[in-house]
Amino acid sequence: MRLSRYFLPTLKEAPSDAQIVSHQLMLRAGLIKQEAAGIYAWLPLGLRVLRKIEQIVREEQVRAGAVELLMPTLQLADLWRESGRYDAYGPEMLRITDRHERELLYGPTNEEMITDIFRGYVKSYKALPLNLFHIQWKFRDERRPRFGVMRGREFLMKDAYSFDIDEAAARKSYNRMFVAYLNTFARMGLKAVPMRADTGPIGGDLSHEFIVLADTGESAVFCDRKLVEMPVPGGDVDWDDLQSIVDQRTALYAATEEMHDAAAFESQTPEGDRLSARGIEVGHIFYFGTKYSAPMKAKVAGPDGRDTEVHMGSYGVGVSRLLGAIIEAGHDEAGIIWPDAVAPFDVVVINLRVGDEAVCAACEAAVARLEAAGKDVLYDDTDERPGGKFATADLIGIPWQLTIGPKGLADGVVELKRRATGEKVSVPLDEAMARLTA
């Protein structure tokens, strides 16, 4: 992609109302544009990152056995009345009436709709366990939207819903999502700690939030330091027997601010392992039994032939919120530092003298070789001054910068910079290609 033909509206200064680093950098780097309070347009660079995050989430859901579908953003109010949540949910729900006076709502979550889909088609326990997920835009009319995509009103979310014959089977489904989330966030370069959490308006009696530790996190968290150091389970686990992995993590103290018990923290955690930090919620999982299946009559015929209310759980990942969390966890004074897996481009090739035949030819050849190797390449062929090009490359956080100029070419070298460390080396172009395509 040639930068001269791309749409990348960067800013030298962040708007004064951008309070946290991720919001400031997302605006400055041209990832988003605010259209209204808590509502953003996703510009090309931001959309590329969003899609990469979305794909990682999708792949790990499928690996854990979930099946993807897509539900509409608008839902019938009558479904929510069946569950008893329509009036109870509160003013965060955006209620709508269409031209036929039907009451609708812009979905903040999908427990009712997925239960309706399930009860319409699944009649036997032999179809269980079943986990259905989608990645869809949601809307919650926050009283005070702030912190950019961290607490917006419209947001992209992965929500999955499990259906099982009884509580024992449902807890196995819960464990699958627990482990899938650990793997998901690790692939994005994040260390997420599962913490016992309040179930809130979703309901139920078992819930964990997955918290990314960051100095600028939205709330205080308390946990055993060993949780942060534990290795990721990985995708080659025995998906039918995950209890030991879950037990290992839930046996150690970890709690969000609203669930924190200072006395329990001190008694359960050695002083040297007590970690008090700030955290950002990036995922939330719930087991809530028959909270929705009972009032909505979602039943299957059990092994004995009797109708049985299914046990359910729901599992959310804030896909758009993850951009903010990743930036909060990875940035410096110059800009964003993207992990390789979610970066909008793998390499930015910087042409230091546009119009110079040899330099342009070398840049074009480098771009062609990188793209042939499957790399996403941004080619800075603009007539901006070198200092401005370097500043833009650092701001947008592309993992590798390959700089080609007349002086280097005369000496037979190009400059290769790793954004995360700032390390620069001058090497022959072939060696730079080998490093970038290894």
C-alpha positions in Angstrom: 0.0 0.0 0.0 1.4 3.4 -1.1 1.1 6.0 1.6 0.6 8.6 -1.1 -2.6 6.9 -2.0 -3.7 5.9 1.4 -6.0 7.7 3.8 -4.0 8.3 7.0 -5.1 11.6 8.7 -2.6 11.9 11.5 -2.6 14.8 14.1 0.4 16.5 15.7 -1.6 17.0 18.9 -4.5 15.1 20.5 -7.7 16.9 21.2 -7.9 18.3 24.7 -10.8 16.0 25.7 -8.8 12.8 25.1 -7.9 11.9 28.7 -6.0 8.6 28.4 -3.0 7.6 26.3 -4.9 5.1 24.1 -7.6 7.6 23.2 -5.0 10.3 22.4 -2.9 8.0 20.2 -5.8 6.5 18.4 -6.9 10.0 17.4 -3.4 11.2 16.6 -2.5 8.0 14.5 -5.7 8.3 12.4 -7.3 5.1 13.7 -10.6 6.6 14.6 -12.7 9.8 14.4 -15.3 10.7 16.9 -18.8 11.2 15.4 -20.7 11.7 18.7 -20.1 11.0 22.4 -18.9 7.4 22.6 -19.4 6.7 18.9 -16.5 6.5 16.4 -15.8 6.1 12.8 -13.1 3.5 12.2 -10.6 4.9 9.7 -8.6 2.6 7.4 -5.6 2.0 9.8 -7.8 1.4 12.8 -10.0 -1.0 10.8 -7.0 -3.1 9.8 -6.1 -3.6 13.4 -9.7 -4.3 14.4 -10.0 -7.0 11.7 -6.8 -8.7 12.9 -8.0 -8.7 16.5 -11.4 -10.0 15.3 -9.8 -12.9 13.4 -7.7 -14.0 16.4 -10.8 -14.0 18.5 -12.6 -16.0 15.9 -9.9 -18.6 15.5 -9.6 -19.3 19.2 -13.4 -19.6 19.5 -13.5 -22.2 16.7 -10.5 -24.0 18.3 -12.5 -24.3 21.5 -15.4 -25.8 19.6 -17.7 -22.8 19.2 -19.8 -22.3 16.0 -20.2 -18.9 14.4 -23.4 -17.3 13.3 -24.6 -13.7 13.0 -27.5 -12.1 14.8 -29.1 -8.7 14.0 -28.3 -5.6 16.0 -32.0 -4.8 16.5 -34.0 -7.1 18.7 -37.7 -7.5 19.6 -38.6 -6.1 23.0 -41.0 -9.0 23.5 -38.0 -11.4 23.8 -36.6 -9.4 26.6 -40.0 -9.3 28.3 -40.0 -13.1 28.3 -36.8 -13.1 30.3 -37.9 -10.3 32.6 -35.0 -8.0 31.6 -36.7 -5.4 29.4 -37.7 -3.2 32.3 -34.9 -4.2 34.6 -32.0 -3.4 32.3 -32.2 0.3 32.7 -31.5 3.5 30.7 -28.4 2.0 29.1 -30.7 0.2 26.7 -31.6 2.1 23.5 -35.3 1.5 22.9 -36.8 2.0 19.5 -40.3 2.0 18.0 -40.6 1.3 14.2 -43.3 2.6 11.8 -45.6 -0.2 12.7 -45.4 0.6 16.4 -43.4 -2.5 17.2 -41.0 -2.1 20.1 -37.4 -2.9 19.3 -34.1 -2.3 21.0 -30.5 -1.9 19.8 -29.0 -5.0 21.4 -26.6 -4.5 24.3 -26.2 -8.3 24.5 -27.9 -11.3 23.0 -28.9 -13.9 25.7 -32.6 -13.6 24.8 -32.2 -13.8 21.0 -29.8 -16.8 21.1 -32.1 -18.6 23.5 -35.0 -18.0 21.0 -32.9 -19.4 18.2 -31.9 -22.4 20.2 -35.4 -23.3 21.4 -36.7 -23.1 17.8 -34.3 -25.8 16.5 -32.7 -27.9 19.2 -35.0 -30.5 20.8 -32.7 -33.3 22.0 -29.8 -33.6 24.5 -28.0 -35.4 21.7 -27.3 -32.0 20.0 -25.4 -30.9 23.2 -23.0 -29.4 24.2 -23.5 -26.5 21.8 -21.7 -23.1 21.8 -22.8 -20.5 19.3 -21.0 -17.2 18.9 -21.0 -14.1 16.8 -19.0 -10.9 16.4 -21.4 -8.0 16.2 -21.8 -4.3 17.0 -23.5 -3.5 20.3 -24.9 -0.4 21.9 -25.2 0.7 25.5 -26.2 4.2 26.2 -23.5 5.0 28.8 -24.3 7.9 31.0 -20.7 9.2 30.7 -18.9 7.7 27.7 -15.2 8.4 28.0 -11.7 7.1 27.4 -12.3 6.6 23.7 -13.1 3.0 22.7 -12.5 1.9 26.3 -15.9 3.1 27.4 -17.9 3.9 24.3 -21.6 3.6 23.5 -21.2 1.6 20.3 -18.7 -1.2 20.3 -17.7 -4.4 18.6 -18.1 -7.5 20.7 -17.6 -11.2 20.4 -20.4 -12.9 22.4 -20.7 -16.7 22.7 -23.5 -18.7 24.4 -23.2 -22.3 25.6 -26.1 -24.8 26.0 -25.7 -28.0 28.1 -27.9 -30.7 29.6 -26.9 -30.0 33.3 -24.6 -28.0 35.5 -21.6 -30.4 35.3 -21.6 -30.2 31.6 -22.1 -26.5 31.6 -19.1 -26.0 33.8 -17.0 -27.9 31.3 -18.2 -25.4 28.6 -17.3 -22.6 31.0 -13.8 -24.0 31.3 -13.4 -24.2 27.6 -14.0 -20.5 27.3 -11.8 -19.8 30.3 -8.8 -21.4 28.6 -9.7 -20.1 25.1 -9.6 -16.5 26.5 -6.1 -17.1 28.0 -4.9 -18.2 24.6 -6.7 -15.4 22.8 -5.2 -12.5 24.7 -1.7 -14.1 24.7 -1.8 -14.2 20.9 -2.3 -10.4 21.0 0.8 -9.9 23.2 -1.3 -9.4 26.3 -1.1 -11.1 29.7 -4.7 -11.4 30.9 -5.4 -12.4 34.5 -8.8 -14.1 35.2 -10.4 -12.5 38.3 -13.6 -13.4 40.1 -16.2 -10.8 39.2 -19.7 -9.5 39.8 -22.2 -11.0 37.4 -24.0 -7.6 37.0 -27.1 -7.5 34.7 -26.2 -10.7 33.0 -26.9 -12.7 36.1 -25.8 -16.1 37.5 -23.5 -17.2 40.2 -20.2 -17.8 38.5 -18.3 -15.1 36.6 -14.7 -14.1 35.8 -13.3 -11.0 34.2 -10.1 -11.1 32.2 -8.0 -8.2 33.2 -4.9 -6.8 31.4 -2.6 -5.0 33.8 -1.7 -1.5 32.7 -0.6 1.6 34.6 -3.5 3.6 33.1 -6.1 0.9 33.8 -9.7 1.9 34.5 -9.9 0.2 38.0 -7.8 -1.2 40.8 -7.2 -4.9 40.8 -5.6 -7.3 43.4 -3.9 -10.6 42.6 -1.2 -13.1 43.4 1.8 -12.2 41.3 2.2 -15.9 40.3 -0.9 -15.5 38.1 0.9 -13.0 35.9 3.9 -15.3 35.5 1.9 -18.5 34.6 2.5 -19.9 31.1 -0.3 -19.8 28.6 -2.2 -23.2 28.2 -1.8 -23.2 24.4 -4.0 -24.8 21.8 -2.8 -28.4 22.2 -4.5 -28.9 25.6 -7.0 -31.7 26.2 -10.2 -29.7 25.6 -12.3 -32.3 27.3 -10.4 -32.1 30.6 -9.4 -28.5 31.5 -10.4 -28.5 35.2 -6.8 -28.6 36.4 -5.8 -25.6 34.4 -8.8 -23.6 35.7 -8.2 -24.8 39.3 -4.6 -23.8 39.1 -5.5 -20.2 38.3 -8.7 -19.8 40.4 -6.9 -21.2 43.5 -4.8 -18.1 43.8 -6.3 -14.8 44.9 -7.4 -12.4 42.2 -10.2 -9.9 42.4 -11.5 -6.7 40.9 -12.0 -3.7 43.1 -15.7 -4.3 43.7 -15.0 -8.0 44.7 -11.8 -7.3 46.7 -11.5 -8.6 50.3 -8.4 -7.1 51.9 -8.3 -9.6 54.8 -8.6 -12.6 52.4 -6.0 -11.1 50.2 -3.5 -10.9 53.0 -4.3 -14.3 54.5 -4.2 -16.2 51.1 -1.3 -14.5 49.5 2.3 -14.2 50.7 3.4 -10.6 51.1 6.0 -10.8 48.4 3.4 -12.1 45.9 0.7 -9.5 46.6 0.2 -7.4 43.5 -1.9 -4.3 43.6 -2.3 -2.6 40.2 -4.6 -1.0 37.6 -6.4 -3.2 35.1 -8.5 -3.1 32.0 -11.3 -5.6 31.4 -11.0 -7.2 28.0 -13.3 -10.3 28.5 -16.0 -11.5 30.8 -17.5 -15.0 31.1 -20.6 -16.1 33.0 -22.4 -19.3 34.0 -26.0 -18.6 34.8 -27.8 -22.0 34.7 -31.4 -21.8 33.7 -31.8 -18.0 34.2 -32.9 -17.6 30.6 -34.0 -21.1 29.6 -36.5 -21.4 32.4 -38.7 -18.3 31.6 -38.2 -18.7 27.9 -38.9 -22.5 28.0 -35.7 -23.6 26.2 -35.9 -27.3 26.8 -34.5 -30.5 25.3 -35.6 -34.1 25.7 -33.1 -35.7 28.2 -31.8 -39.3 28.1 -34.9 -40.4 30.1 -37.2 -38.7 27.5 -38.3 -35.9 29.9 -38.0 -32.3 28.9 -35.1 -30.6 30.7 -34.3 -26.9 30.9 -30.8 -26.4 29.4 -28.0 -24.8 31.4 -26.4 -21.8 29.8 -23.4 -19.5 29.9 -22.3 -16.4 28.0 -18.9 -15.2 27.1 -17.9 -11.8 25.9 -14.8 -10.2 24.5 -14.6 -6.5 23.8 -13.1 -6.6 20.3 -13.0 -2.8 19.7 -12.0 -2.2 23.4 -9.0 -4.4 22.9 -7.3 -1.8 20.6 -7.3 0.6 23.6 -6.0 -2.1 25.9 -3.2 -3.1 23.6 -2.1 0.6 23.2 -2.3 1.2 26.9 0.0 -1.8 27.4 2.3 -0.9 24.6 3.3 2.6 23.8 6.1 5.2 24.3 6.5 8.9 24.0 6.7 8.6 20.2 3.5 6.6 19.7 2.0 3.1 19.5 4.0 -0.1 19.7 1.8 -2.8 18.1 2.4 -6.5 18.8 3.3 -8.2 15.5 0.0 -10.2 15.4 -2.3 -7.2 15.4 -0.2 -4.5 13.7 -2.0 -2.9 10.7 1.1 -3.5 8.6 4.1 -5.7 9.2 6.7 -3.4 7.6 6.9 0.3 6.6 9.3 0.9 3.8 10.6 4.5 3.9 11.8 6.2 0.8 14.2 9.0 1.8 14.4 10.6 -1.6 11.4 10.3 -3.8 12.3 11.0 -7.4 15.7 9.4 -7.1 15.7 6.6 -9.7 18.0 4.2 -7.8 16.2 4.7 -4.4 12.8 4.3 -5.9 13.8 1.1 -7.7 15.3 -0.3 -4.5 12.1 0.6 -2.6 9.8 -0.9 -5.2 11.9 -4.1 -5.3 11.8 -4.4 -1.5 8.1 -3.9 -1.4 7.6 -6.6 -4.1 9.8 -9.1 -2.3 8.1 -8.5 1.1 4.6 -8.8 -0.4 5.5 -11.9 -2.3 6.6 -13.4 1.1 3.1 -12.6 2.5 3.9 -9.5 4.4 1.6 -6.5 4.7 3.6 -3.5 3.6 3.1 0.2 3.9 5.3 2.1 1.4 6.0 5.7 2.4 6.5 7.3 -1.0 5.3 10.7 0.1 7.4 13.9 -0.4 7.4 14.5 3.4 10.8 15.4 5.0 12.7 12.4 6.5 12.0 13.6 10.1 8.3 13.7 9.4 8.4 10.2 7.9 10.2 8.8 10.9 7.8 10.5 13.3 4.8 9.1 11.4 6.3 5.6 11.3 6.9 5.7 15.1 3.4 7.2 15.8 1.5 4.5 13.9 3.6 1.7 15.5 4.5 -0.6 12.6 6.8 -3.3 14.0 9.5 -2.9 11.4 10.8 0.1 9.6 13.0 -0.4 6.5 14.6 2.9 5.4 16.2 3.3 2.0 18.2 6.4 1.0 20.8 7.5 -1.5 23.7 7.5 1.0 23.0 4.1 2.3 22.6 2.7 -1.2 25.9 4.1 -2.2 27.4 2.2 0.7 25.4 -0.9 -0.1 23.2 -0.9 3.0 19.7 0.0 4.2 18.6 0.8 7.7 16.4 -1.7 9.6 14.6 -0.6 12.8 12.6 -2.6 15.3 9.9 -0.3 16.6 9.5 -2.1 20.0 13.1 -1.8 21.0 14.3 1.1 18.9 17.3 -1.0 17.7 18.7 0.1 14.4 21.1 -1.8 12.1 22.6 -0.9 8.8 22.8 -4.1 6.6 22.7 -5.1 2.9 19.2 -5.2 1.5 19.3 -8.9 1.0 20.1 -9.4 4.7 17.3 -7.0 5.7 14.9 -9.1 3.5 16.1 -12.3 5.2 15.4 -10.9 8.6 11.9 -9.5 7.7 10.8 -12.7 5.9 12.3 -15.3 8.4 
